Structures are given as structure tokens and as C-alpha cells.
Amino acid sequence: MQYCVINSLVGKLLLAGDTDGLKLVSFQDGTHPVPHDPSWMYDEAPFADAINQIEAYFAGKLRAFTIKLKPQGTAFQLRVWKQLRTIPYGQTMSYGEIAQAIGKPKASRAVGAANGRNPLSIVVPCHRVIGSTGKLVGFGGGLDIKQQLLSLEQGCGVAIGV
């Protein structure tokens, strides 16, 4: 596995993956940073496309990622993460709406748990999932970063240090 750390408008991001695809995008300045495994090799070259797309996203020039992804999770988690990728840029869905969309209308809590385990933050837009009341709830990078990402997508820009 290879990894690199890049700077973004919301802090440092850890990217990790291999020839199968990108497996991890983690907020290193958020509330739950993921340390890289000591066996991983640092190399930015394999992530050139991912870095370019992430930079374009933060510049407001990219609305949908086309990076080759290879998330690792249970069948249910993979189903939820696939559904997250259908949430349009700048829009949100509730956990209950995601549960309905995957045919498991009573599984909103399980959807929340799967959303919380999303290994590909930003690229698989878990930040677009909100509570049923419309409030921002739960986010591995912290609610400040979630708000910044949603503000960016809704044309408000990213306010650093909000």
C-alpha cells in the first residue's frame, strides 16, 4: 500500500491505496485522524490524478470524482457508500432517505454507522448526509469541516478556521 499526505483547504488529507484504486482519504486535522501503517510506502506519484481532482474540487471546478476507488467494507457498507455517490453536488440527504434508497427503510441507524465508517471522505460524499431534522450530525472530520464542505458546494466558499 502506498500513501501520501496533501494540504487542502480543510487541512491535511491522508490518501492511501494501491494498484486496485484509492482506499482511503482521511482528515488528518479532524477529530479522528487515521495514522498510516508503518508498512505503507510514501509516494505521491500514484495519487497524481486523485490530488488533481481533489484540488479541482476545492477550487470549485469539480463536482464529481472519477478516481478509481477500492473501498473495503461489508456488503452493506459498500451498498451505502455506493448510494452516497449518487447524492448530487451541493445537495443533502438524510440517513432515512439513504435507507429508503437502498431498500432498507428501517435501517437508518445502520446507514449512519456505515456512513461513519466511510474510508473515502470527500470523494464518497458522506458530508452530504444530514439528520432527519436537517441538522448537521456526525462527521469523522468534525462538524466544522462538514459545514465547510457543504458551504463550498453550495457556492459559499470555504471559510478557513470556522
Secondary structure, 3 states (H helix, E strand, C coil): CEEEEEEECCEEEEEEEECCEEEEEEECCCCCCCCCCCCCEECCHHHHHHHHHHHHHHCCCCCCCCCCECCCCCHHHHHHHHHHCCCCCCCCEEHHHHHHHCCCCCCHHHHHHHHHCCCECCCCCHHHEECCCCCCCCCCCCHHHHHHHHHHHCCCCCCCCC
